[in-house]
Amino acid sequence: MARSRSPNRDRAREIWEESNGSIKLKEIADQLGVSDSQIRKWKNNDQWCAPKTLPNTEPKPPMRKVVFFYLEIEEGGEYNR
């Protein structure tokens, strides 16, 4: 069974977001009594810096096959299919 999520993890993100990302991770670590490397790990794993985007609701355009072919021109300058 997995360990429960640390409440400090969510609190660390709240502190970071309240400061608009300007606070140093070491300062957050000092406030919460955890190591600064732990804060860095949480920030990376939870992707604090990733933009919050809505899922794409528009359908994707259909894929189109692009076919490349080579024309062989005979000596006479005409192409015969």
C-alpha positions in Angstrom: 0.0 0.0 0.0 1.3 3.4 -0.9 2.1 6.1 1.6 -0.4 8.9 2.0 0.5 12.2 0.4 2.3 14.7 2.6 0.3 17.8 3.5 3.5 19.7 3.3 3.6 18.9 -0.4 0.3 20.8 -1.1 1.3 23.6 1.3 4.6 24.1 -0.5 2.8 24.5 -3.8 0.4 27.0 -2.2 3.3 29.1 -0.9 5.0 29.0 -4.2 1.9 30.0 -6.1 1.0 32.8 -3.6 4.4 34.3 -4.3 3.9 34.0 -8.1 7.0 31.8 -8.2 9.3 34.5 -6.8 10.1 32.8 -3.5 13.2 30.6 -3.3 12.6 26.9 -2.8 15.1 26.9 0.1 12.8 29.5 1.9 9.8 27.2 1.4 11.8 24.3 2.8 12.8 26.3 5.8 9.2 27.3 6.5 7.9 23.7 6.3 10.9 22.0 7.9 11.8 19.8 5.0 14.9 19.7 2.7 15.2 22.0 -0.2 15.9 19.0 -2.5 12.5 17.6 -1.4 10.8 20.8 -2.5 12.6 20.6 -5.9 11.5 17.0 -6.3 7.8 18.0 -5.6 8.1 20.9 -7.9 9.4 18.7 -10.7 7.0 15.8 -10.2 3.9 17.9 -9.9 5.0 20.2 -12.7 4.4 23.5 -10.9 5.7 25.5 -13.8 3.6 23.8 -16.5 0.9 26.0 -17.9 -2.6 25.1 -16.9 -4.4 24.4 -20.1 -7.8 23.1 -20.9 -8.1 19.9 -22.8 -8.4 20.4 -26.5 -12.1 20.2 -27.4 -11.7 20.7 -31.1 -11.5 17.6 -33.2 -8.3 17.0 -35.0 -8.3 17.4 -38.8 -8.2 14.1 -40.6 -4.8 12.7 -41.5 -3.9 13.0 -45.1 -1.6 10.7 -46.9 1.0 12.4 -48.9 2.3 10.3 -51.7 5.6 11.1 -53.3 6.4 9.6 -56.6 9.1 10.0 -59.1 8.5 10.6 -62.8 10.8 8.8 -65.2 11.3 10.7 -68.3 12.3 8.7 -71.3 15.0 9.9 -73.7 12.4 11.4 -76.0 11.3 13.9 -73.3 7.8 12.4 -72.8 6.5 10.6 -69.9 4.5 7.4 -70.6 2.3 6.0 -67.9 
